[in-house]
Amino acid sequence: MSRPLRVADPSPGSRILGVGSYLPTRVVENAVIARAIDSTEEWITRRTGITSRRHAGPGETIVAMAAEACQKALAAAGVDADSVDMVLLASMSDLEQSPPAAPRVAHLVGARSAGAMDTGAACAGFSYTLGVADSLVRSGAARHVLVVGSERMSDIVDPHDRSTAFLFGDGAGAVVVGACDRPGIGPVAWGADGGKAGLLAHERSWLAVRDVPHPWPTMRMDGPKVFRWAVHSVPATARRALDLAGLAAADLDAFIPHQANLRIVDGMVKDLGLPDDVVVAREIVTLGNTSAASIPMAMERVLSLNSLPTGSRALLVGFGAGLLHASQVVELP
């Protein structure tokens, strides 16, 4: 009789050990965007709550920004890079399909024996990838996992498009996930509605510019329909994550949703019935929508307030192109 396969020792749970972010140096005010789309600063702020965002410069690549965010997260966690077993990078704006970005990030941060993989899932990418990291650690497949979202949305958005130009920004955010003697990351509630995929998508394939001189493919959005979907459908995902974690809204200390639109954030706060003392991330105001980077970037900002003790419970909610949605409750480092 053959011997059974040996499996890694599982862990009772995992938790976020440290958070880091990177902000591009260039601040782009609404006045700049408004001129390009023949609009006004007030119109942009009224529709989205955004007053400014960051746009990456030539040296602020997806890899470079991700590496900076990862190094800060490792320092905050007190974890050496050589104890990282996996680097997972979520991005929807990386224009280099080959080589993938994650191995280069792992090399730059010194995690040179770690596995590395790019993930998708657009604006829900961080929540999806955090769920994967939690499973890797709990299964015993990894001691520490770096989860990073890094985006240059300015590369894939038409600066003259009135549906998207004012929404998106650039940046990176990362967390270190490690083993814990009890669950510090709750079960992920996730799902997809591929029937509505065309509501937020590139206007044409990259193949269109290979043989025929077409304009650069950029992302387009049916804003009103995406807004209605987010407001009416995404809170159900958040409530399911609370149910899976065995918690109620009153048990939360913080709410850190994807920073898509201030009206969506405030709508979810009301829909979920969050108490007034729950800290709500509203970094959309000065950072814009940074897609897969938005939740860890907002988390780092929330932690910088120094008002939440270690172990505070935060509800994370990601949603976006696909249409994808995912949510989980985590304990903050």
ChimeraX attribute file (.defattr): number of C-alpha atoms within 10 A of each C-alpha:
attribute: neighborCount
match mode: 1-to-1
recipient: residues
	/A:1	3
	/A:2	4
	/A:3	5
	/A:4	6
	/A:5	5
	/A:6	6
	/A:7	9
	/A:8	10
	/A:9	11
	/A:10	15
	/A:11	21
	/A:12	15
	/A:13	20
	/A:14	27
	/A:15	27
	/A:16	26
	/A:17	24
	/A:18	23
	/A:19	30
	/A:20	26
	/A:21	29
	/A:22	24
	/A:23	21
	/A:24	20
	/A:25	12
	/A:26	12
	/A:27	15
	/A:28	18
	/A:29	16
	/A:30	20
	/A:31	15
	/A:32	13
	/A:33	23
	/A:34	20
	/A:35	12
	/A:36	16
	/A:37	17
	/A:38	10
	/A:39	14
	/A:40	15
	/A:41	18
	/A:42	14
	/A:43	12
	/A:44	20
	/A:45	17
	/A:46	12
	/A:47	13
	/A:48	19
	/A:49	22
	/A:50	27
	/A:51	20
	/A:52	25
	/A:53	27
	/A:54	23
	/A:55	24
	/A:56	22
	/A:57	12
	/A:58	6
	/A:59	10
	/A:60	19
	/A:61	18
	/A:62	25
	/A:63	23
	/A:64	18
	/A:65	26
	/A:66	33
	/A:67	27
	/A:68	21
	/A:69	28
	/A:70	32
	/A:71	26
	/A:72	21
	/A:73	27
	/A:74	23
	/A:75	16
	/A:76	16
	/A:77	19
	/A:78	12
	/A:79	17
	/A:80	14
	/A:81	22
	/A:82	14
	/A:83	16
	/A:84	24
	/A:85	21
	/A:86	27
	/A:87	24
	/A:88	26
	/A:89	30
	/A:90	33
	/A:91	29
	/A:92	21
	/A:93	21
	/A:94	21
	/A:95	13
	/A:96	9
	/A:97	8
	/A:98	7
	/A:99	8
	/A:100	17
	/A:101	25
	/A:102	26
	/A:103	22
	/A:104	19
	/A:105	26
	/A:106	29
	/A:107	15
	/A:108	18
	/A:109	19
	/A:110	17
	/A:111	22
	/A:112	19
	/A:113	15
	/A:114	21
	/A:115	16
	/A:116	23
	/A:117	15
	/A:118	19
	/A:119	20
	/A:120	18
	/A:121	25
	/A:122	25
	/A:123	33
	/A:124	30
	/A:125	31
	/A:126	37
	/A:127	30
	/A:128	28
	/A:129	24
	/A:130	25
	/A:131	21
	/A:132	15
	/A:133	27
	/A:134	26
	/A:135	19
	/A:136	23
	/A:137	26
	/A:138	22
	/A:139	19
	/A:140	17
	/A:141	18
	/A:142	24
	/A:143	18
	/A:144	29
	/A:145	28
	/A:146	31
	/A:147	30
	/A:148	37
	/A:149	37
	/A:150	35
	/A:151	34
	/A:152	29
	/A:153	25
	/A:154	19
	/A:155	18
	/A:156	20
	/A:157	23
	/A:158	20
	/A:159	17
	/A:160	15
	/A:161	17
	/A:162	19
	/A:163	17
	/A:164	20
	/A:165	21
	/A:166	31
	/A:167	26
	/A:168	26
	/A:169	30
	/A:170	31
	/A:171	33
	/A:172	33
	/A:173	33
	/A:174	34
	/A:175	32
	/A:176	30
	/A:177	30
	/A:178	26
	/A:179	25
	/A:180	17
	/A:181	10
	/A:182	11
	/A:183	18
	/A:184	24
	/A:185	25
	/A:186	23
	/A:187	21
	/A:188	25
	/A:189	24
	/A:190	21
	/A:191	16
	/A:192	16
	/A:193	11
	/A:194	12
	/A:195	9
	/A:196	16
	/A:197	14
	/A:198	15
	/A:199	19
	/A:200	19
	/A:201	17
	/A:202	15
	/A:203	13
	/A:204	15
	/A:205	12
	/A:206	13
	/A:207	10
	/A:208	13
	/A:209	13
	/A:210	9
	/A:211	8
	/A:212	8
	/A:213	8
	/A:214	12
	/A:215	9
	/A:216	16
	/A:217	17
	/A:218	20
	/A:219	20
	/A:220	21
	/A:221	18
	/A:222	13
	/A:223	14
	/A:224	11
	/A:225	13
	/A:226	17
	/A:227	15
	/A:228	12
	/A:229	15
	/A:230	22
	/A:231	18
	/A:232	14
	/A:233	12
	/A:234	22
	/A:235	20
	/A:236	17
	/A:237	21
	/A:238	27
	/A:239	20
	/A:240	19
	/A:241	25
	/A:242	23
	/A:243	17
	/A:244	15
	/A:245	18
	/A:246	12
	/A:247	15
	/A:248	14
	/A:249	19
	/A:250	13
	/A:251	15
	/A:252	21
	/A:253	21
	/A:254	26
	/A:255	24
	/A:256	24
	/A:257	29
	/A:258	33
	/A:259	30
	/A:260	27
	/A:261	24
	/A:262	22
	/A:263	15
	/A:264	21
	/A:265	22
	/A:266	13
	/A:267	16
	/A:268	22
	/A:269	19
	/A:270	12
	/A:271	14
	/A:272	15
	/A:273	12
	/A:274	20
	/A:275	15
	/A:276	9
	/A:277	10
	/A:278	17
	/A:279	17
	/A:280	20
	/A:281	22
	/A:282	24
	/A:283	26
	/A:284	26
	/A:285	18
	/A:286	17
	/A:287	27
	/A:288	29
	/A:289	31
	/A:290	30
	/A:291	34
	/A:292	35
	/A:293	33
	/A:294	33
	/A:295	30
	/A:296	28
	/A:297	31
	/A:298	23
	/A:299	25
	/A:300	20
	/A:301	17
	/A:302	21
	/A:303	15
	/A:304	10
	/A:305	8
	/A:306	9
	/A:307	10
	/A:308	16
	/A:309	12
	/A:310	12
	/A:311	14
	/A:312	15
	/A:313	22
	/A:314	23
	/A:315	22
	/A:316	23
	/A:317	30
	/A:318	30
	/A:319	31
	/A:320	25
	/A:321	24
	/A:322	21
	/A:323	24
	/A:324	22
	/A:325	28
	/A:326	28
	/A:327	33
	/A:328	28
	/A:329	28
	/A:330	23
	/A:331	22
	/A:332	23
	/A:333	20
